[in-house]
Amino acid sequence: MIFTGAVIGLGVLAFALLCLALFAISSMMNRFRQRGIIPIDQSSTSSPAGTFSAMQSETRLGFTPSPETAPITVLPTGTPVVYELLIVRAGDGNSLVVVNLTSDVFPLSLLQLRNGNDSLSGAAWGMDKLASGTCVGAWKAGEDRRVPGELNCQLVGVPLERKKKDLFGGESFVVYYDGNQVGECEKNQYQCSIRILP
């Protein structure tokens, strides 16, 4: 009976010493971790707060901002093209000639002359572009298809035949480029200079 009680007493004492040892070891581990002596790994049984602070320090150390800045590229700005056209009507209203006075090629297909329902489209001359110093013309049916003597330009494109009213003889008309109004030729104005800034 005494022997059994002694064994139980020794067992309780051993259990108490084991608990005390585990508590002391756990406490010492926490102190070493806080000082940074023992690295934290994924198998560690540290508290969540300790893990969070360690992750923060790892995140701060892992990111190193570059002191260099990306170079800013400045695109060169080109000089905008300004087109200049000369529109000439014969005094009798039987012809109309369009001359490209610009040193650049003019996008003829974007040109339109209009007076009410009457219009003459640049595309009607069968050319998309009008080179510098060249011209296109339209004449009343039966008229001689030539450029007026005061004009020095090379006639290109399809020579058009139109009714006199479609040549705006004695009438004012509006000049459009790419659907936008860019000028107007008055009814008694036989030579009309148009500047176009796209």
LUMNU-838267 format. One line per field, with one value per residue (C-alpha): residue number from 1; residue in three letters; z, x, y. Coordinates in steps of 0.001 Angstrom, whole numbers, padded with zeros to 6 digits. Example, Ala and Ser with C-alpha at 12.3 -4.5 7.8 and 13.67 -1.06 7.14 Angstrom:
resi <- (1,2)
resn <- (ALA,SER)
zz <- (007800,007140)
xx <- (012300,013670)
yy <- (-004500,-001060)
END
This chain:
resi <- (1,2,3,4,5,6,7,8,9,10,11,12,13,14,15,16,17,18,19,20,21,22,23,24,25,26,27,28,29,30,31,32,33,34,35,36,37,38,39,40,41,42,43,44,45,46,47,48,49,50,51,52,53,54,55,56,57,58,59,60,61,62,63,64,65,66,67,68,69,70,71,72,73,74,75,76,77,78,79,80,81,82,83,84,85,86,87,88,89,90,91,92,93,94,95,96,97,98,99,100,101,102,103,104,105,106,107,108,109,110,111,112,113,114,115,116,117,118,119,120,121,122,123,124,125,126,127,128,129,130,131,132,133,134,135,136,137,138,139,140,141,142,143,144,145,146,147,148,149,150,151,152,153,154,155,156,157,158,159,160,161,162,163,164,165,166,167,168,169,170,171,172,173,174,175,176,177,178,179,180,181,182,183,184,185,186,187,188,189,190,191,192,193,194,195,196,197,198)
resn <- (MET,ILE,PHE,THR,GLY,ALA,VAL,ILE,GLY,LEU,GLY,VAL,LEU,ALA,PHE,ALA,LEU,LEU,CYS,LEU,ALA,LEU,PHE,ALA,ILE,SER,SER,MET,MET,ASN,ARG,PHE,ARG,GLN,ARG,GLY,ILE,ILE,PRO,ILE,ASP,GLN,SER,SER,THR,SER,SER,PRO,ALA,GLY,THR,PHE,SER,ALA,MET,GLN,SER,GLU,THR,ARG,LEU,GLY,PHE,THR,PRO,SER,PRO,GLU,THR,ALA,PRO,ILE,THR,VAL,LEU,PRO,THR,GLY,THR,PRO,VAL,VAL,TYR,GLU,LEU,LEU,ILE,VAL,ARG,ALA,GLY,ASP,GLY,ASN,SER,LEU,VAL,VAL,VAL,ASN,LEU,THR,SER,ASP,VAL,PHE,PRO,LEU,SER,LEU,LEU,GLN,LEU,ARG,ASN,GLY,ASN,ASP,SER,LEU,SER,GLY,ALA,ALA,TRP,GLY,MET,ASP,LYS,LEU,ALA,SER,GLY,THR,CYS,VAL,GLY,ALA,TRP,LYS,ALA,GLY,GLU,ASP,ARG,ARG,VAL,PRO,GLY,GLU,LEU,ASN,CYS,GLN,LEU,VAL,GLY,VAL,PRO,LEU,GLU,ARG,LYS,LYS,LYS,ASP,LEU,PHE,GLY,GLY,GLU,SER,PHE,VAL,VAL,TYR,TYR,ASP,GLY,ASN,GLN,VAL,GLY,GLU,CYS,GLU,LYS,ASN,GLN,TYR,GLN,CYS,SER,ILE,ARG,ILE,LEU,PRO)
zz <- (000000,000921,-002189,-004437,-002861,-003394,-007078,-007557,-005739,-007944,-011049,-010045,-009269,-012617,-014419,-012617,-013491,-017135,-017306,-015672,-018134,-021163,-019859,-019306,-022760,-024444,-022575,-023529,-027198,-027269,-025815,-028377,-031214,-030083,-030069,-033533,-032495,-033723,-037234,-037646,-040025,-041059,-038500,-035644,-033031,-032306,-031710,-034681,-033564,-033705,-037169,-038414,-037213,-038795,-042113,-041973,-041443,-044284,-046578,-045740,-046323,-049540,-051374,-052459,-054492,-057437,-057209,-061005,-062714,-066150,-068842,-070232,-074006,-075730,-079156,-081798,-083005,-086775,-088592,-089562,-093288,-094658,-098065,-100486,-103447,-106208,-107758,-111085,-112951,-116482,-116871,-118851,-116150,-118567,-116724,-113291,-112506,-109122,-108722,-105900,-104931,-101962,-102135,-100627,-102272,-101654,-100746,-103557,-102592,-099389,-101339,-102107,-103669,-102899,-103525,-102130,-103848,-106519,-105630,-107210,-105366,-105633,-106122,-109430,-111092,-110542,-108370,-104636,-104573,-106456,-106778,-106314,-109379,-110995,-111572,-112409,-114386,-115326,-118417,-119842,-122481,-125885,-124466,-125246,-122374,-121666,-118735,-118821,-120182,-116917,-115107,-115146,-114088,-115535,-116172,-114716,-113874,-115775,-117601,-116419,-118403,-116377,-116814,-116382,-113091,-111744,-112426,-110160,-112993,-111533,-108153,-104831,-103465,-100282,-100119,-097816,-096775,-095083,-094373,-092755,-094331,-095062,-097334,-099700,-103201,-103868,-106986,-108775,-107669,-110583,-108681,-105157,-102879,-100175,-097246,-095486,-092081,-091472)
xx <- (000000,002834,004683,001719,001290,004979,004759,001716,003473,006548,004335,002588,005926,007378,004309,004604,008310,007567,004914,007306,010070,007751,006585,010185,011289,008321,009031,012717,011838,009575,012328,014873,012434,011793,015538,015894,018225,016033,014552,010852,009935,006618,006877,007125,004380,004703,001721,-000091,000998,004660,004180,002445,005249,007836,005946,005855,009598,010228,007958,009737,013162,012113,011003,013706,012417,014593,016026,015944,012943,011712,012787,010039,009841,008851,007320,008386,005632,005548,004513,000847,000146,-001820,-003408,-004009,-006327,-007226,-010679,-011145,-014455,-014729,-016450,-019257,-019725,-018982,-015965,-014489,-010853,-009321,-005537,-003341,-000986,000453,003869,002238,-000147,-003781,-006392,-008802,-011353,-012134,-013086,-016677,-018150,-021824,-024647,-027948,-028683,-026007,-022614,-019343,-017294,-013507,-013848,-015688,-012329,-011291,-008282,-007736,-004882,-003916,-000175,001372,000989,-001651,-005315,-008646,-011491,-015153,-016779,-020194,-021043,-019638,-017077,-013363,-011657,-008665,-007233,-007704,-004620,-003754,-003347,-000049,-000969,-000936,-004463,-004962,-007845,-011057,-012249,-015849,-018869,-021624,-024659,-023968,-025886,-023657,-020612,-022072,-021937,-022876,-023738,-021928,-020914,-019444,-016197,-016065,-013084,-013734,-017325,-016363,-016918,-013543,-014471,-016913,-016680,-018980,-021159,-019190,-015807,-014061,-010912,-011299,-008355,-009086,-006782,-007420,-005986,-006920)
yy <- (000000,002345,001243,002037,005465,006210,005229,007463,010320,009915,009841,013073,014700,013592,014918,018271,018510,017703,020450,022918,022008,022444,025821,026980,025820,027544,030772,030704,030042,033095,035284,034073,034665,038228,038894,037374,034554,031715,032156,031566,028785,027282,024425,026919,027038,030746,032966,034554,038035,037018,035502,038656,040950,038632,038700,042492,042716,040231,042241,045473,043945,042162,045331,047738,050689,051643,055161,055406,056958,055977,058459,060663,060488,063708,063167,065671,067913,068287,071411,071112,071057,073988,073394,076236,075917,078327,077902,079697,080139,081435,084790,083191,080507,077641,076178,075645,074724,073738,074257,072896,075741,073821,072156,069031,066582,067588,064891,065735,063071,065063,068208,069194,072319,072931,075382,074105,070794,071316,069881,068870,066244,065994,062233,062871,063647,060009,060844,060583,063106,066225,066850,070276,072544,070329,071105,069468,070987,070771,072315,072889,070261,071275,073736,073505,071669,073812,075687,079475,081256,083008,079684,077813,074274,070772,069480,065974,063676,063042,066199,066556,067718,069376,071559,075257,075356,072545,074739,077471,080007,083399,081815,081662,078263,076821,074812,071772,069659,066313,067385,070722,074142,075777,078674,080324,081733,084707,084773,087511,086189,084462,083552,082234,081357,078759,077954,074646,073743,070059)
END
